[in-house]
Amino acid sequence: MSKPRRNIRKKRRTRSRNIRYDDLSAEMNDLFNSALLKGTDTEIEMLSTPFGEIPYSDGMIAFQLKHKKLLLEIMSFDAEQNNPLEHLIFLEKAKDKYPNEPFLENSIAECYLELGRKEAHQQKVEENFERFKGDPSIDLSYIRLKGKEEEAEQTFHKIFGEELNIAKIYPNFKAFDEAVICDFYTEAAFHYDQIKAYDMAKACLEVVGIFKPREAIQLSELVDLRSDPKKKRALLFKGILFLLFVLAVIVGIIWGIVKLFQWIF
């Protein structure tokens, strides 16, 4: 009697889909980048200024970074806000991982300044300008560094020229955030105030006033004092009156103390 046959089925060899982790990681990175930029795209606002429209967005850094994953690391960095040393350590590590990022290099220079390492700060700012000039944050750091030198006026015009619309100076940048806009137009106001182009200085401060109205008003008042001799004399007169008032109060207090001692003794 024959033995019953077993239904033996050969196992099929599964085909490899050739999905590598690196490919998946790259795909996820691309999805993250596109979602990030798409989200920030909708936040661009056009600011009306005396120099024309300027695209504004708090997400400027998303457009600025070459390595978009760096933004996620920056956002997740939870160091204490007032700890520049810890911040510097984070930035140095990030620089090794994401090379040639102007944002990182400029932030490192700012950390040196906060830590009181002035020579390192100066060297880093000059090095950054040589490597990344044409980036607004890098250019502004260099302008601030050279602001007290005799060639400061020439340096300003050499970098920015006569154009005062930041969007036209940096056409490759899709938008600018509050810090860059305020820094640029504050520096421009100081420059035009120094060369006695007071109307231009006040126009620059109008842009600053969009974000910092109190600071812009205070700076505009200083420009008015420099440009209007009558206001300058009026302020000087008020200062003299205030000084005389303070002196009168001090004399009165001294006289009262003397009389008190005379009455006691």
Contacts in CASP RR format, 6 or more apart in sequence:
PFRMAT RR
TARGET T0000
AUTHOR 0000-0000-0000
METHOD contacts of the structure
MODEL  1
MSKPRRNIRKKRRTRSRNIRYDDLSAEMNDLFNSALLKGTDTEIEMLSTP
FGEIPYSDGMIAFQLKHKKLLLEIMSFDAEQNNPLEHLIFLEKAKDKYPN
EPFLENSIAECYLELGRKEAHQQKVEENFERFKGDPSIDLSYIRLKGKEE
EAEQTFHKIFGEELNIAKIYPNFKAFDEAVICDFYTEAAFHYDQIKAYDM
AKACLEVVGIFKPREAIQLSELVDLRSDPKKKRALLFKGILFLLFVLAVI
VGIIWGIVKLFQWIF
29 68 0 8 1.000
29 69 0 8 1.000
32 68 0 8 1.000
32 69 0 8 1.000
32 72 0 8 1.000
33 68 0 8 1.000
33 69 0 8 1.000
36 62 0 8 1.000
36 68 0 8 1.000
36 71 0 8 1.000
37 62 0 8 1.000
37 63 0 8 1.000
37 68 0 8 1.000
40 57 0 8 1.000
40 59 0 8 1.000
40 62 0 8 1.000
40 63 0 8 1.000
43 57 0 8 1.000
43 58 0 8 1.000
43 59 0 8 1.000
44 55 0 8 1.000
44 56 0 8 1.000
44 57 0 8 1.000
44 174 0 8 1.000
44 175 0 8 1.000
45 55 0 8 1.000
45 56 0 8 1.000
45 57 0 8 1.000
46 53 0 8 1.000
46 54 0 8 1.000
46 55 0 8 1.000
46 56 0 8 1.000
47 53 0 8 1.000
47 54 0 8 1.000
47 55 0 8 1.000
47 56 0 8 1.000
47 181 0 8 1.000
47 207 0 8 1.000
47 210 0 8 1.000
49 165 0 8 1.000
49 206 0 8 1.000
49 207 0 8 1.000
49 210 0 8 1.000
50 203 0 8 1.000
50 206 0 8 1.000
50 207 0 8 1.000
51 164 0 8 1.000
51 165 0 8 1.000
51 203 0 8 1.000
51 207 0 8 1.000
52 165 0 8 1.000
53 167 0 8 1.000
54 165 0 8 1.000
54 166 0 8 1.000
54 167 0 8 1.000
54 176 0 8 1.000
54 181 0 8 1.000
54 207 0 8 1.000
55 167 0 8 1.000
55 174 0 8 1.000
55 175 0 8 1.000
55 176 0 8 1.000
56 175 0 8 1.000
56 176 0 8 1.000
56 177 0 8 1.000
56 178 0 8 1.000
56 181 0 8 1.000
57 63 0 8 1.000
57 174 0 8 1.000
57 175 0 8 1.000
57 176 0 8 1.000
57 177 0 8 1.000
58 177 0 8 1.000
58 178 0 8 1.000
59 175 0 8 1.000
59 177 0 8 1.000
60 173 0 8 1.000
60 175 0 8 1.000
60 176 0 8 1.000
60 177 0 8 1.000
60 180 0 8 1.000
61 71 0 8 1.000
61 74 0 8 1.000
61 103 0 8 1.000
61 177 0 8 1.000
62 68 0 8 1.000
62 71 0 8 1.000
63 173 0 8 1.000
63 174 0 8 1.000
63 175 0 8 1.000
64 102 0 8 1.000
64 103 0 8 1.000
64 135 0 8 1.000
64 173 0 8 1.000
65 71 0 8 1.000
65 101 0 8 1.000
65 103 0 8 1.000
66 98 0 8 1.000
66 100 0 8 1.000
66 101 0 8 1.000
67 98 0 8 1.000
67 101 0 8 1.000
69 98 0 8 1.000
70 94 0 8 1.000
70 97 0 8 1.000
70 98 0 8 1.000
70 101 0 8 1.000
70 104 0 8 1.000
73 94 0 8 1.000
74 94 0 8 1.000
77 90 0 8 1.000
79 86 0 8 1.000
79 87 0 8 1.000
79 90 0 8 1.000
80 86 0 8 1.000
84 111 0 8 1.000
84 114 0 8 1.000
84 115 0 8 1.000
85 111 0 8 1.000
85 115 0 8 1.000
87 107 0 8 1.000
87 111 0 8 1.000
88 108 0 8 1.000
88 111 0 8 1.000
88 112 0 8 1.000
88 115 0 8 1.000
91 104 0 8 1.000
91 107 0 8 1.000
91 108 0 8 1.000
91 111 0 8 1.000
92 108 0 8 1.000
94 101 0 8 1.000
94 104 0 8 1.000
95 101 0 8 1.000
95 104 0 8 1.000
95 105 0 8 1.000
95 108 0 8 1.000
98 104 0 8 1.000
100 131 0 8 1.000
102 128 0 8 1.000
102 131 0 8 1.000
102 132 0 8 1.000
102 135 0 8 1.000
102 137 0 8 1.000
102 138 0 8 1.000
103 137 0 8 1.000
105 124 0 8 1.000
105 127 0 8 1.000
105 128 0 8 1.000
105 131 0 8 1.000
105 132 0 8 1.000
105 138 0 8 1.000
106 128 0 8 1.000
106 135 0 8 1.000
106 137 0 8 1.000
106 138 0 8 1.000
106 141 0 8 1.000
108 124 0 8 1.000
109 121 0 8 1.000
109 124 0 8 1.000
109 125 0 8 1.000
109 128 0 8 1.000
109 141 0 8 1.000
110 121 0 8 1.000
110 141 0 8 1.000
112 118 0 8 1.000
112 120 0 8 1.000
112 121 0 8 1.000
112 124 0 8 1.000
113 121 0 8 1.000
122 145 0 8 1.000
125 141 0 8 1.000
125 142 0 8 1.000
125 145 0 8 1.000
126 142 0 8 1.000
126 145 0 8 1.000
128 138 0 8 1.000
128 141 0 8 1.000
128 142 0 8 1.000
129 138 0 8 1.000
129 139 0 8 1.000
129 141 0 8 1.000
129 142 0 8 1.000
132 138 0 8 1.000
133 139 0 8 1.000
133 142 0 8 1.000
133 159 0 8 1.000
134 170 0 8 1.000
136 166 0 8 1.000
136 169 0 8 1.000
136 170 0 8 1.000
136 173 0 8 1.000
136 176 0 8 1.000
136 180 0 8 1.000
136 184 0 8 1.000
137 180 0 8 1.000
139 159 0 8 1.000
139 160 0 8 1.000
140 180 0 8 1.000
140 183 0 8 1.000
140 184 0 8 1.000
140 187 0 8 1.000
142 155 0 8 1.000
142 159 0 8 1.000
143 152 0 8 1.000
143 155 0 8 1.000
143 156 0 8 1.000
143 159 0 8 1.000
143 187 0 8 1.000
144 187 0 8 1.000
146 152 0 8 1.000
146 155 0 8 1.000
147 155 0 8 1.000
149 155 0 8 1.000
152 191 0 8 1.000
152 194 0 8 1.000
153 191 0 8 1.000
153 194 0 8 1.000
153 195 0 8 1.000
156 187 0 8 1.000
156 188 0 8 1.000
156 191 0 8 1.000
160 169 0 8 1.000
160 188 0 8 1.000
161 169 0 8 1.000
163 169 0 8 1.000
164 188 0 8 1.000
164 200 0 8 1.000
164 203 0 8 1.000
164 204 0 8 1.000
166 176 0 8 1.000
166 180 0 8 1.000
166 181 0 8 1.000
166 184 0 8 1.000
166 185 0 8 1.000
167 173 0 8 1.000
167 176 0 8 1.000
170 176 0 8 1.000
176 184 0 8 1.000
178 211 0 8 1.000
181 207 0 8 1.000
181 210 0 8 1.000
181 211 0 8 1.000
182 207 0 8 1.000
182 208 0 8 1.000
182 211 0 8 1.000
182 212 0 8 1.000
185 204 0 8 1.000
185 205 0 8 1.000
185 207 0 8 1.000
185 208 0 8 1.000
186 204 0 8 1.000
186 205 0 8 1.000
186 208 0 8 1.000
186 219 0 8 1.000
188 200 0 8 1.000
188 201 0 8 1.000
188 204 0 8 1.000
189 201 0 8 1.000
189 202 0 8 1.000
189 204 0 8 1.000
189 205 0 8 1.000
189 208 0 8 1.000
189 219 0 8 1.000
189 223 0 8 1.000
190 201 0 8 1.000
191 201 0 8 1.000
192 198 0 8 1.000
192 200 0 8 1.000
192 201 0 8 1.000
192 204 0 8 1.000
193 201 0 8 1.000
193 222 0 8 1.000
193 223 0 8 1.000
193 226 0 8 1.000
196 226 0 8 1.000
196 227 0 8 1.000
198 223 0 8 1.000
198 226 0 8 1.000
198 227 0 8 1.000
201 223 0 8 1.000
202 220 0 8 1.000
202 223 0 8 1.000
205 216 0 8 1.000
205 219 0 8 1.000
205 220 0 8 1.000
205 223 0 8 1.000
206 216 0 8 1.000
208 215 0 8 1.000
208 216 0 8 1.000
208 219 0 8 1.000
209 215 0 8 1.000
209 216 0 8 1.000
209 217 0 8 1.000
224 231 0 8 1.000
225 231 0 8 1.000
225 232 0 8 1.000
225 235 0 8 1.000
226 232 0 8 1.000
END
